[in-house]
Amino acid sequence: MVAADHPSLRLVSEEDNSKRRQILEGARKVFMDLGFDGASMGEIARAAGVSKGTLYVYFADKNRLFEAILEQEAQEQGEIAFNFDPGRDVTTTLHEFGEAYIALICRPGGGSAIRTVMAIAERMPEVGRRYYERVLEKTINRLAAYLDIHVRLEELAIEDCPLAAAQFMLMCQASLFLPFIFQAAPAPSPERIRHVVESAVRMFLAAYQTK
């Protein structure tokens, strides 16, 4: 019997992980270029540099493959270290979070997963629901938890912190996200992001700050 931590098993596991990442990278490019409906397992195999047989060893169909890409996206976004330290002042936290959040969702190439989810969510609602819960709702809840702390410190007067968090995130998106996601404009510059977030922070604090 071979021990689970045997070097040969670790090597196989690392090789499997590397191959899986290779396939996901190829699939990302195909989905970005052709969309979900236009993508085929054959195209994905070619883009990833693997045989179709190898592709099917890792993923049963393109639905599973696309869901794996979304899970990877959720994991990557979950690892973004938004600084919600309760001891930080609200103004600084909102400025830094807003700029980091918009830079993340409007990064070059970063809108392809969102566009594809939007395109298929009506006929594959479970995919849309999982993406919302694992990526968007999680960020809303993290900001809401921070706001709730400052409500209890009487620095903010908010009755519904998840609602206020969602409002702030949408204000930060104003004039930036929709033109980008519909490819009517390129990814916004840091200066443009800073300008829009500054306005969002002023509006948010005018509505909710107590002093």
N, CA and C of each residue as an Amber inpcrd file, in Angstrom:
protein
   633
   0.8500000  -1.1990000   0.0000000   0.0000000   0.0000000   0.0000000
   0.8890000   1.2540000   0.0000000   0.5570000   2.2320000  -0.8890000
   1.3690000   3.4310000  -1.0060000   0.7940000   4.5180000  -0.1100000
   1.6450000   5.1590000   0.6920000   1.1800000   6.2130000   1.5930000
   0.6580000   7.3880000   0.7940000  -0.3280000   8.0750000   1.3790000
  -0.9710000   9.1840000   0.6800000   0.0000000  10.3130000   0.3800000
   1.0360000  10.4600000   1.2340000   1.9830000  11.5460000   1.0140000
   3.2300000  11.0760000   0.2830000   3.1430000   9.9350000  -0.3860000
   4.2820000   9.4120000  -1.1380000   4.6530000  10.4100000  -2.2400000
   5.9810000  10.6310000  -2.4910000   6.4060000  11.6220000  -3.4940000
   5.7860000  11.4030000  -4.8680000   5.6020000  10.1500000  -5.2780000
   5.0400000   9.8890000  -6.6060000   3.5890000  10.3470000  -6.6910000
   2.8470000  10.2040000  -5.5600000   1.4640000  10.6640000  -5.5580000
   1.3870000  12.1850000  -5.5770000   2.3010000  12.8250000  -4.8590000
   2.3300000  14.2890000  -4.8800000   2.6320000  14.7890000  -6.2850000
   3.5270000  14.0950000  -6.9870000   3.8970000  14.4770000  -8.3420000
   2.7030000  14.3530000  -9.2880000   1.9530000  13.2590000  -9.1570000
   0.7590000  13.0660000  -9.9830000  -0.2620000  14.1560000  -9.6990000
  -0.4560000  14.4730000  -8.4050000  -1.4190000  15.4900000  -8.0320000
  -1.0300000  16.8530000  -8.6060000   0.2500000  17.1990000  -8.5300000
   0.7250000  18.4700000  -9.0720000   0.5350000  18.5140000 -10.5800000
   0.7880000  17.3790000 -11.2370000   0.6070000  17.3040000 -12.6860000
  -0.8640000  17.4700000 -13.0600000  -1.7580000  16.8380000 -12.2780000
  -3.1980000  16.9700000 -12.5150000  -3.6510000  18.4170000 -12.3570000
  -3.1630000  19.0720000 -11.2960000  -3.5320000  20.4610000 -11.0570000
  -3.0300000  21.3660000 -12.1800000  -1.8090000  21.0980000 -12.6410000
  -1.2370000  21.8880000 -13.7250000  -2.0400000  21.7020000 -15.0070000
  -2.4150000  20.4700000 -15.3110000  -3.1980000  20.1940000 -16.5050000
  -4.5800000  20.8450000 -16.4130000  -5.1690000  20.7870000 -15.2330000
  -6.4910000  21.3910000 -15.0410000  -6.4130000  22.9030000 -15.2550000
  -5.3720000  23.5450000 -14.7090000  -5.2020000  24.9910000 -14.9060000
  -5.0020000  25.3150000 -16.3840000  -4.2530000  24.4590000 -17.0830000
  -4.0120000  24.6430000 -18.5080000  -5.3300000  24.5970000 -19.2860000
  -6.1720000  23.6480000 -18.9390000  -7.4800000  23.5170000 -19.6110000
  -8.3590000  24.7280000 -19.3070000  -8.3930000  25.1460000 -18.0480000
  -9.2260000  26.2940000 -17.6770000  -8.7710000  27.5660000 -18.3870000
  -7.4640000  27.7360000 -18.5260000  -6.9460000  28.9170000 -19.2110000
  -7.3600000  28.9170000 -20.6750000  -7.2530000  27.7470000 -21.3220000
  -7.6930000  27.6450000 -22.7060000  -9.1810000  27.8890000 -22.8440000
  -9.9520000  27.3410000 -21.9060000 -11.4060000  27.5100000 -21.9480000
 -11.7960000  28.9720000 -21.7490000 -11.1160000  29.6720000 -20.8540000
 -11.3920000  31.0980000 -20.6450000 -11.2820000  31.8630000 -21.9620000
 -10.2040000  31.5880000 -22.6940000  -9.9730000  32.2960000 -23.9540000
 -11.0830000  31.9850000 -24.9610000 -11.4740000  30.7210000 -25.0550000
 -12.5160000  30.3440000 -26.0100000 -13.8530000  30.9680000 -25.6310000
 -14.2160000  30.8980000 -24.3530000 -15.4750000  31.5030000 -23.9160000
 -15.4620000  33.0120000 -24.1520000 -14.3040000  33.6520000 -23.9480000
 -14.1860000  35.0910000 -24.1540000 -14.3460000  35.4350000 -25.6330000
 -13.7360000  34.6260000 -26.5040000 -13.7580000  34.9140000 -27.9380000
 -15.0750000  34.5250000 -28.6000000 -15.6510000  33.3870000 -28.1960000
 -16.7960000  32.8230000 -28.9040000 -18.0950000  32.8470000 -28.1210000
 -18.0200000  33.1390000 -26.8070000 -19.2100000  33.0540000 -25.9750000
 -19.5270000  31.6100000 -25.6300000 -20.4910000  31.4200000 -24.7290000
 -20.8100000  30.0640000 -24.2720000 -21.3680000  29.2120000 -25.4050000
 -22.3130000  29.7520000 -26.1630000 -22.9520000  28.9620000 -27.2180000
 -21.9840000  28.6320000 -28.3470000 -21.0990000  29.5700000 -28.6710000
 -20.1640000  29.3420000 -29.7730000 -19.0170000  28.4230000 -29.4270000
 -18.7520000  28.2450000 -28.1450000 -17.6250000  27.4070000 -27.7110000
 -17.9730000  25.9300000 -27.8690000 -16.9940000  25.1560000 -28.2720000
 -17.1630000  23.7060000 -28.3550000 -16.0190000  23.0460000 -27.6120000
 -16.2300000  21.8110000 -27.2070000 -15.1710000  21.0890000 -26.5040000
 -13.9480000  20.9180000 -27.4090000 -14.1830000  20.7920000 -28.7150000
 -13.0650000  20.6840000 -29.6510000 -12.2270000  21.9460000 -29.6750000
 -12.9000000  23.1110000 -29.7490000 -12.1880000  24.3890000 -29.7320000
 -11.4260000  24.5760000 -28.4270000 -12.0590000  24.1880000 -27.3340000
 -11.4210000  24.3390000 -26.0250000 -10.1880000  23.4400000 -25.9320000
 -10.2980000  22.2110000 -26.4160000  -9.1550000  21.2980000 -26.3910000
  -7.9930000  21.8790000 -27.1890000  -8.2870000  22.4440000 -28.3700000
  -7.2210000  23.0300000 -29.1950000  -6.5790000  24.2160000 -28.4970000
  -7.4160000  25.0860000 -27.9210000  -6.8820000  26.2730000 -27.2490000
  -6.0420000  25.8960000 -26.0350000  -6.4090000  24.8020000 -25.3630000
  -5.6810000  24.3660000 -24.1590000  -4.4800000  23.5060000 -24.4980000
  -4.3640000  23.0690000 -25.7570000  -3.2260000  22.2400000 -26.1560000
  -3.3100000  20.8220000 -25.6240000  -4.5470000  20.2920000 -25.5140000
  -4.7380000  18.9150000 -25.0480000  -5.6610000  18.1980000 -26.0250000
  -5.7170000  16.8750000 -25.9360000  -6.6380000  16.1110000 -26.7640000
  -8.0420000  16.1950000 -26.1770000  -9.0540000  15.9260000 -27.0090000
 -10.4270000  15.9100000 -26.4950000 -10.5910000  14.8220000 -25.4480000
  -9.8740000  13.7100000 -25.6440000  -9.9420000  12.6340000 -24.6570000
  -9.4620000  13.0970000 -23.2970000  -8.3370000  13.8410000 -23.2880000
  -7.8190000  14.3830000 -22.0240000  -8.7990000  15.3750000 -21.4250000
  -9.3880000  16.2090000 -22.2800000 -10.3470000  17.2000000 -21.8030000
 -11.5140000  16.5280000 -21.0780000 -12.0240000  15.4400000 -21.6470000
 -13.1680000  14.7470000 -21.0480000 -12.7860000  13.9800000 -19.7770000
 -11.5220000  13.7090000 -19.5840000 -11.0860000  13.1010000 -18.3290000
 -11.3180000  14.0730000 -17.1750000 -11.1240000  15.3540000 -17.4530000
 -11.2330000  16.3700000 -16.4020000 -12.6380000  16.9740000 -16.3030000
 -13.3260000  17.0960000 -17.4390000 -14.6350000  17.7550000 -17.4310000
 -15.5980000  17.0030000 -18.3420000 -16.7960000  16.7190000 -17.8180000
 -17.7630000  15.9090000 -18.5700000 -18.3480000  16.6550000 -19.7640000
 -18.5140000  17.9900000 -19.6420000 -19.0790000  18.7750000 -20.7340000
 -18.7170000  20.2430000 -20.5020000 -19.1140000  21.1000000 -21.4320000
 -18.7030000  22.5020000 -21.3020000 -19.4550000  23.2130000 -20.1840000
 -20.6210000  22.7000000 -19.7910000 -21.3110000  23.2730000 -18.6270000
 -20.4470000  23.1420000 -17.3810000 -19.9310000  21.9220000 -17.1610000
 -19.0740000  21.6880000 -15.9850000 -17.8010000  22.5290000 -16.0780000
 -17.2790000  22.6480000 -17.2880000 -16.0530000  23.4200000 -17.4900000
 -16.2820000  24.8960000 -17.1840000 -17.4030000  25.4270000 -17.6510000
 -17.6910000  26.8280000 -17.3900000 -17.9190000  27.0720000 -15.9040000
 -18.6070000  26.1490000 -15.2370000 -18.8240000  26.2910000 -13.8010000
 -17.4980000  26.2590000 -13.0480000 -16.5480000  25.4640000 -13.5280000
 -15.2210000  25.4200000 -12.8900000 -14.5160000  26.7640000 -13.0350000
 -14.6920000  27.4170000 -14.1840000 -14.1040000  28.7370000 -14.3840000
 -14.7210000  29.7400000 -13.4090000 -16.0320000  29.6570000 -13.2260000
 -16.6980000  30.5620000 -12.2910000 -16.2460000  30.3130000 -10.8560000
 -16.0580000  29.0480000 -10.5000000 -15.5700000  28.7260000  -9.1580000
 -14.1660000  29.2940000  -8.9590000 -13.3370000  29.2020000  -9.9880000
 -11.9900000  29.7630000  -9.9070000 -12.0570000  31.2780000  -9.7540000
 -12.9550000  31.9070000 -10.5140000 -13.1400000  33.3520000 -10.4250000
 -13.6000000  33.7470000  -9.0140000 -14.5270000  32.9850000  -8.4550000
 -15.0190000  33.2650000  -7.1050000 -13.9000000  33.1410000  -6.0900000
 -13.0680000  32.1220000  -6.2460000 -11.9520000  31.9190000  -5.3260000
 -10.9600000  33.0640000  -5.4250000 -10.6570000  33.4880000  -6.6560000
  -9.7080000  34.5810000  -6.8480000 -10.2300000  35.8760000  -6.2470000
 -11.5190000  36.1600000  -6.4670000 -12.0870000  37.3800000  -5.9100000
 -12.1990000  37.2920000  -4.3920000 -12.4640000  36.0930000  -3.8790000
 -12.5420000  35.9150000  -2.4310000 -11.2200000  36.1390000  -1.7380000
 -10.1280000  35.9770000  -2.5080000  -8.7970000  36.1630000  -1.9370000
  -8.3320000  37.6130000  -1.9800000  -9.1130000  38.4660000  -2.6760000
  -8.7620000  39.8830000  -2.7170000  -8.8760000  40.4450000  -1.3020000
  -7.8200000  41.0570000  -0.8360000  -7.7670000  41.4930000   0.5670000
  -8.3180000  42.9040000   0.7320000  -9.6420000  43.0520000   0.5580000
 -10.2640000  44.3280000   0.8900000 -10.0590000  44.5480000   2.3890000
  -9.6070000  45.7310000   2.7500000  -9.2850000  45.9950000   4.1500000
 -10.5100000  46.5280000   4.8820000 -11.1950000  45.6230000   5.5860000
 -12.3580000  45.9990000   6.3800000 -12.0290000  45.9290000   7.8690000
 -10.8470000  46.3350000   8.2250000 -10.4560000  46.3970000   9.6320000
 -11.4100000  47.3500000  10.3550000 -12.1140000  46.8710000  11.3890000
 -13.1020000  47.7130000  12.0820000 -12.5100000  48.9910000  12.6500000
 -11.2040000  49.0160000  12.9050000 -10.5830000  50.1890000  13.4960000
 -10.3000000  51.3020000  12.5050000 -10.4100000  51.0170000  11.2170000
 -10.1320000  52.0360000  10.2090000 -11.3300000  52.9700000  10.0580000
 -11.0600000  54.2350000   9.7520000 -12.1660000  55.1830000   9.6210000
 -12.9600000  54.8860000   8.3470000 -14.2160000  55.2640000   8.3850000
 -15.1480000  54.9010000   7.3140000 -14.7630000  55.5440000   5.9840000
 -14.3860000  56.8120000   6.0040000 -14.0790000  57.5090000   4.7530000
 -12.9280000  56.8370000   4.0130000 -11.8400000  56.5720000   4.7150000
 -10.6830000  55.9200000   4.0950000 -11.0390000  54.5410000   3.5810000
 -11.7770000  53.7810000   4.3970000 -12.1560000  52.4190000   4.0120000
 -13.0110000  52.4140000   2.7530000 -13.9970000  53.3040000   2.6800000
 -14.8620000  53.3640000   1.5070000 -14.0830000  53.7660000   0.2560000
 -13.2020000  54.7530000   0.3850000 -12.3820000  55.1660000  -0.7580000
 -11.5520000  53.9890000  -1.2830000 -10.8360000  53.3390000  -0.3860000
  -9.9310000  52.2710000  -0.8100000 -10.6980000  51.0590000  -1.3380000
 -11.7910000  50.7070000  -0.6660000 -12.5860000  49.5810000  -1.1380000
 -13.1760000  49.8870000  -2.5120000 -13.7820000  51.0730000  -2.6550000
 -14.4130000  51.4280000  -3.9180000 -13.4510000  51.3650000  -5.0890000
 -12.2660000  51.9140000  -4.9130000 -11.2800000  51.9140000  -5.9920000
 -10.8050000  50.4920000  -6.3030000 -10.5530000  49.6990000  -5.2670000
 -10.0990000  48.3190000  -5.4850000 -11.1920000  47.4830000  -6.1320000
 -12.4360000  47.6890000  -5.7130000 -13.5580000  46.9140000  -6.2460000
 -13.7700000  47.2060000  -7.7300000 -13.7710000  48.4750000  -8.1050000
 -13.9860000  48.8200000  -9.5090000 -12.8070000  48.3790000 -10.3660000
 -11.6020000  48.5260000  -9.8510000 -10.4330000  48.0550000 -10.6050000
 -10.5210000  46.5520000 -10.8490000 -11.1100000  45.8170000  -9.8970000
 -11.2490000  44.3670000 -10.0280000 -12.2860000  44.0030000 -11.0810000
 -13.4870000  44.5580000 -10.9860000 -14.5530000  44.1300000 -11.8980000
 -14.4190000  44.7480000 -13.2860000 -13.6280000  45.8170000 -13.4150000
 -13.4380000  46.4520000 -14.7180000 -12.0300000  46.2260000 -15.2680000
 -11.3490000  45.2070000 -14.7690000  -9.9970000  44.9590000 -15.2760000
 -10.0670000  44.4270000 -16.7080000  -9.0800000  44.7380000 -17.5600000
  -9.0800000  44.2540000 -18.9430000  -9.2040000  42.7260000 -18.9870000
 -10.1690000  42.2410000 -19.7360000 -10.3990000  40.8010000 -19.8370000
 -11.2260000  40.2330000 -18.7030000 -11.4240000  41.0150000 -17.6650000
 -12.1110000  40.4960000 -16.4880000 -13.6170000  40.4520000 -16.6070000
 -14.1630000  41.0990000 -17.6520000 -15.6160000  41.1150000 -17.7950000
 -16.1840000  39.9320000 -18.5430000 -15.3000000  39.0950000 -19.0990000
 -15.8010000  38.0150000 -19.9510000 -16.6750000  37.0280000 -19.1860000
 -16.2870000  36.6810000 -17.9610000 -17.0770000  35.7290000 -17.1840000
 -18.4420000  36.3130000 -16.8490000 -18.4810000  37.5910000 -16.4800000
 -19.7500000  38.2260000 -16.1410000 -20.6520000  38.2840000 -17.3720000
 -20.0800000  38.6630000 -18.5240000 -20.8820000  38.7210000 -19.7540000
 -21.4670000  37.3600000 -20.0790000 -20.6530000  36.3200000 -19.9300000
 -21.1200000  34.9800000 -20.2690000 -22.1980000  34.5220000 -19.3040000
 -22.0320000  34.8080000 -18.0190000 -23.0580000  34.4520000 -17.0320000
 -24.3600000  35.1680000 -17.3610000 -24.2860000  36.4440000 -17.6940000
 -25.4820000  37.2080000 -18.0340000 -26.1840000  36.6070000 -19.2460000
 -25.3960000  36.0870000 -20.1900000 -25.9660000  35.5460000 -21.4220000
 -26.6810000  34.2180000 -21.1980000 -26.2190000  33.4240000 -20.2290000
 -26.7850000  32.0780000 -20.0740000 -27.6410000  31.9180000 -18.8200000
 -27.7010000  32.9540000 -17.9730000 -28.3890000  32.8050000 -16.6800000
 -29.8710000  32.4940000 -16.8280000 -30.5090000  32.9890000 -17.8860000
 -31.9540000  32.7500000 -18.0250000 -32.2560000  31.2710000 -18.2400000
 -31.4220000  30.5710000 -19.0360000 -31.6930000  29.1420000 -19.2680000
 -30.8770000  28.2380000 -18.3650000 -29.9000000  28.8050000 -17.6560000
 -29.1380000  28.0390000 -16.6680000 -29.1160000  28.8300000 -15.3640000
 -30.2960000  29.0120000 -14.7310000 -30.3730000  29.8950000 -13.5610000
 -29.4890000  29.4700000 -12.4020000 -29.2060000  28.1720000 -12.2850000
 -28.3570000  27.7310000 -11.1770000 -26.9400000  28.2810000 -11.3080000
 -26.4710000  28.4580000 -12.5440000 -25.1420000  29.0320000 -12.7680000
 -25.1390000  30.4950000 -12.3390000 -26.1510000  31.2370000 -12.7660000
 -26.2460000  32.6330000 -12.3650000 -26.3680000  32.7930000 -10.8660000
 -27.1830000  31.9350000 -10.2440000 -27.3840000  32.0250000  -8.7980000
 -26.0920000  31.7580000  -8.0430000 -25.3590000  30.7280000  -8.4670000
 -24.1080000  30.3980000  -7.7710000 -23.0710000  31.5100000  -7.9360000
 -23.0210000  32.0840000  -9.1410000 -22.0700000  33.1800000  -9.3560000
 -22.4170000  34.3610000  -8.4600000 -23.6970000  34.6910000  -8.3860000
 -24.1100000  35.8110000  -7.5360000 -23.7600000  35.5450000  -6.0750000
 -24.0810000  34.3510000  -5.5930000 -23.8660000  34.0340000  -4.1790000
 -22.3830000  33.9800000  -3.8270000 -21.5620000  33.4120000  -4.6980000
 -20.1560000  33.1860000  -4.3730000 -19.2720000  34.3980000  -4.6270000
 -19.7270000  35.3030000  -5.5060000 -18.8850000  36.4430000  -5.8590000
 -19.5190000  37.7550000  -5.3880000 -20.6820000  38.0890000  -5.9190000
 -21.2600000  39.4090000  -5.6550000 -21.8190000  39.5330000  -4.2440000
 -22.6550000  38.5770000  -3.8370000 -23.2810000  38.6650000  -2.5190000
 -22.2490000  38.5880000  -1.4010000 -21.2140000  37.8080000  -1.6070000
 -20.1760000  37.6850000  -0.5800000 -19.5020000  39.0350000  -0.3230000
 -19.2340000  39.7920000  -1.3900000 -18.6120000  41.1090000  -1.2250000
 -19.5730000  42.0810000  -0.5510000 -20.8340000  42.0430000  -0.9370000
 -21.8440000  42.8930000  -0.2860000 -21.8860000  42.6080000   1.2130000
 -21.8860000  41.3370000   1.5730000 -21.9760000  40.9650000   2.9920000
 -20.7450000  41.3910000   3.7780000 -19.5760000  41.3380000   3.1540000
 -18.3550000  41.7620000   3.8500000 -18.4010000  43.2600000   4.1430000
 -18.8290000  44.0440000   3.1570000 -18.9420000  45.4870000   3.3840000
 -20.0430000  45.7830000   4.3970000 -21.1660000  45.0750000   4.3170000
 -22.2790000  45.2950000   5.2430000 -21.8520000  45.0280000   6.6850000
 -21.0540000  43.9950000   6.8930000 -20.5870000  43.6760000   8.2460000
 -19.7200000  44.8060000   8.7970000 -18.8820000  45.3860000   7.9360000
 -18.0510000  46.5250000   8.3600000 -18.9420000  47.7230000   8.7170000
 -19.9220000  48.0130000   7.8570000 -20.8110000  49.1450000   8.1230000
 -21.5790000  48.9460000   9.4270000 -22.0050000  47.7300000   9.6910000
 -22.7770000  47.4430000  10.9020000 -21.9760000  47.7700000  12.1610000
 -20.6880000  47.4930000  12.1250000 -19.8340000  47.8270000  13.2770000
 -19.8630000  49.3290000  13.5330000 -19.8080000  50.1180000  12.4710000
 -19.7660000  51.5710000  12.6500000 -21.1480000  52.1590000  12.9180000
 -22.1930000  51.4010000  12.6200000 -23.5250000  51.7900000  13.0810000
 -23.5910000  51.6480000  14.5910000 -23.0520000  50.5390000  15.1010000
 -23.0760000  50.3060000  16.5450000 -22.1610000  51.2760000  17.2930000
 -21.1630000  51.8220000  16.5800000 -20.3120000  52.8590000  17.1680000
 -20.9450000  54.2430000  17.0360000 -22.1380000  54.2930000  16.4340000
 -22.9170000  55.5200000  16.2400000 -22.2250000  56.5210000  15.3230000
 -21.3950000  56.0150000  14.4200000 -20.7580000  56.8670000  13.4100000
 -21.5970000  56.9060000  12.1320000 -22.4200000  55.8850000  11.9480000
 -23.3140000  55.8070000  10.8020000 -24.7310000  55.5310000  11.2950000
 -25.7220000  56.0360000  10.5740000 -27.1290000  55.7600000  10.9020000
 -27.7300000  55.0060000   9.7170000 -27.6790000  53.6850000   9.7920000
 -28.1550000  52.8340000   8.6960000 -29.1050000  51.7890000   9.2690000
 -30.2850000  51.6810000   8.6950000 -31.2390000  50.6610000   9.1500000
 -30.9890000  49.3100000   8.4910000 -30.5090000  49.3190000   7.2540000
 -30.3350000  48.0880000   6.4840000 -28.9380000  48.1140000   5.8700000
 -27.9790000  47.4970000   6.5580000 -26.5850000  47.5600000   6.1120000
 -26.3370000  46.8240000   4.7850000 -26.9360000  45.6430000   4.5410000
 -26.7520000  45.0220000   3.2190000 -27.2600000  45.9130000   2.0860000
 -28.3960000  46.5880000   2.3040000 -28.9090000  47.5020000   1.2920000
 -27.9320000  48.6540000   1.0760000 -27.4340000  49.2520000   2.1590000
 -26.5010000  50.3710000   2.0450000 -25.2100000  49.9400000   1.3470000
 -24.7320000  48.7290000   1.6570000 -23.5220000  48.2180000   1.0150000
 -23.7300000  48.0740000  -0.4860000 -24.8890000  47.5180000  -0.8780000
 -25.1930000  47.3530000  -2.3020000 -25.3290000  48.7180000  -2.9820000
 -25.9370000  49.6710000  -2.2870000 -26.0670000  51.0140000  -2.8470000
 -24.6920000  51.6280000  -3.1150000 -23.7840000  51.5080000  -2.1610000
 -22.4580000  52.0980000  -2.3460000 -21.7340000  51.4540000  -3.5200000
 -21.8000000  50.1310000  -3.6210000 -21.1100000  49.4370000  -4.7050000
 -21.6750000  49.8530000  -6.0600000 -23.0000000  50.0470000  -6.1380000
 -23.6000000  50.4810000  -7.4010000 -23.2350000  51.9300000  -7.7200000
 -23.1440000  52.7780000  -6.7050000 -22.7230000  54.1580000  -6.9530000
 -21.3020000  54.2010000  -7.4890000 -20.4490000  53.3150000  -7.0050000
 -19.0650000  53.2600000  -7.4970000 -19.0090000  52.8010000  -8.9550000
 -19.9970000  52.0090000  -9.3580000 -20.0360000  51.5090000 -10.7310000
 -20.5360000  52.5550000 -11.7250000 -21.1690000  53.6130000 -11.2390000
 -21.8470000  54.5770000 -12.1090000 -20.9100000  55.1010000 -13.1960000
 -21.3520000  55.0160000 -14.4390000 -20.6440000  55.4870000 -15.6400000
 -19.3870000  54.6790000 -15.9630000 -19.0930000  53.6520000 -15.1500000
 -17.8860000  52.8550000 -15.3670000 -18.1960000  51.4230000 -15.7920000
 -19.0130000  50.7390000 -15.0020000 -19.1740000  49.3000000 -15.1960000
 -19.9940000  48.9520000 -16.4360000 -21.1610000  49.5760000 -16.6150000
 -22.0160000  49.2020000 -17.7440000 -21.3530000  49.4880000 -19.0970000
 -20.7390000  50.6640000 -19.3080000 -20.0300000  50.8560000 -20.5800000
 -18.9270000  49.8260000 -20.8010000 -18.2510000  49.4450000 -19.7150000
 -17.1820000  48.4500000 -19.8300000 -17.7490000  47.0730000 -20.1410000
 -18.7820000  46.6510000 -19.3960000 -19.2760000  45.2760000 -19.5370000
 -19.9440000  45.0630000 -20.8940000 -20.5140000  46.1550000 -21.4710000
 -21.1420000  46.0440000 -22.7920000 -20.1890000  46.4660000 -23.9100000
 -18.9220000  46.6240000 -23.5480000 -17.8560000  46.9150000 -24.5090000
 -18.0830000  48.2160000 -25.2700000 -18.7340000  49.1650000 -24.5980000
 -18.9060000  50.4940000 -25.1780000 -17.7470000  51.4100000 -24.8050000
 -16.9190000  50.9640000 -23.8580000 -15.7690000  51.7570000 -23.4200000
 -14.7070000  50.8010000 -22.8800000 -13.4410000  51.2040000 -22.9600000
 -12.3880000  50.3520000 -22.3930000 -12.4070000  50.3910000 -20.8740000
 -11.5520000  49.5870000 -20.2700000 -11.4270000  49.6160000 -18.8080000
 -11.0780000  51.0280000 -18.3630000 -11.7530000  51.5440000 -17.3370000
 -11.5020000  52.9320000 -16.9120000 -10.1150000  53.1010000 -16.3200000
  -9.5950000  54.3000000 -16.4340000  -8.2810000  54.6150000 -15.8800000
  -8.3650000  54.7530000 -14.3630000  -7.2420000  54.6080000 -13.6560000
  -7.2560000  54.8200000 -12.2000000  -7.7730000  56.2070000 -11.8220000
  -7.4470000  57.2120000 -12.6420000  -7.8980000  58.5690000 -12.3500000
  -9.4230000  58.6800000 -12.4520000  -9.9890000  58.0440000 -13.4630000
 -11.4470000  58.0790000 -13.6290000 -12.1360000  57.3140000 -12.5090000
 -11.5750000  56.1710000 -12.1390000 -12.1320000  55.3960000 -11.0210000
 -12.1120000  56.2300000  -9.7430000 -10.9930000  56.8850000  -9.4960000
 -10.8540000  57.6970000  -8.2810000 -11.8990000  58.8100000  -8.2510000
 -12.1310000  59.4390000  -9.3740000 -13.1050000  60.5300000  -9.4550000
 -14.5170000  60.0300000  -9.1440000 -14.9000000  58.9120000  -9.7280000
 -16.2520000  58.3830000  -9.5270000 -16.4290000  57.8980000  -8.0850000
 -15.4290000  57.2140000  -7.5520000 -15.5200000  56.7110000  -6.1790000
 -15.5830000  57.8650000  -5.1850000 -14.8340000  58.9230000  -5.4400000
 -14.8860000  60.1020000  -4.5740000 -16.3040000  60.6440000  -4.4990000
 -16.9800000  60.7170000  -5.6320000 -18.3630000  61.1880000  -5.6540000
 -19.2760000  60.2230000  -4.8980000 -19.0670000  58.9120000  -5.0780000
 -19.8850000  57.9120000  -4.3890000 -19.7290000  58.0120000  -2.8790000
 -18.5130000  58.2230000  -2.4130000 -18.2590000  58.3380000  -0.9730000
 -18.9650000  59.5640000  -0.4060000 -18.8860000  60.6950000  -1.1210000
 -19.5480000  61.9140000  -0.6430000 -21.0550000  61.7030000  -0.5320000
 -21.6550000  61.0860000  -1.5260000 -23.0990000  60.8360000  -1.5060000
 -23.4810000  59.8730000  -0.3930000 -22.6840000  58.8330000  -0.2120000
 -22.9780000  57.8270000   0.8110000 -22.9130000  58.4510000   2.2080000
 -21.8570000  59.2200000   2.4740000 -21.7010000  59.8150000   3.7990000
 -22.7320000  60.9090000   4.0540000 -23.1350000  61.6080000   3.0080000
 -24.1850000  62.6180000   3.1830000 -25.4930000  61.9790000   3.6170000
 -25.7190000  60.7450000   3.1710000 -26.9590000  60.0470000   3.5360000
 -26.8850000  59.3550000   4.8820000 -25.6980000  58.8460000   5.2430000
 -25.6340000  57.9270000   6.3860000 -24.7150000  58.3590000   7.5360000
 -23.8380000  59.3160000   7.3280000 -22.9150000  59.6750000   8.4130000
 -23.6350000  60.5140000   9.4640000 -23.3180000  60.2520000  10.7440000
 -24.0120000  60.9520000  11.8260000 -23.3030000  62.1970000  12.2780000
 -21.9990000  62.2940000  11.9700000 -21.2560000  63.4870000  12.4380000
 -20.1030000  63.7580000  11.5360000
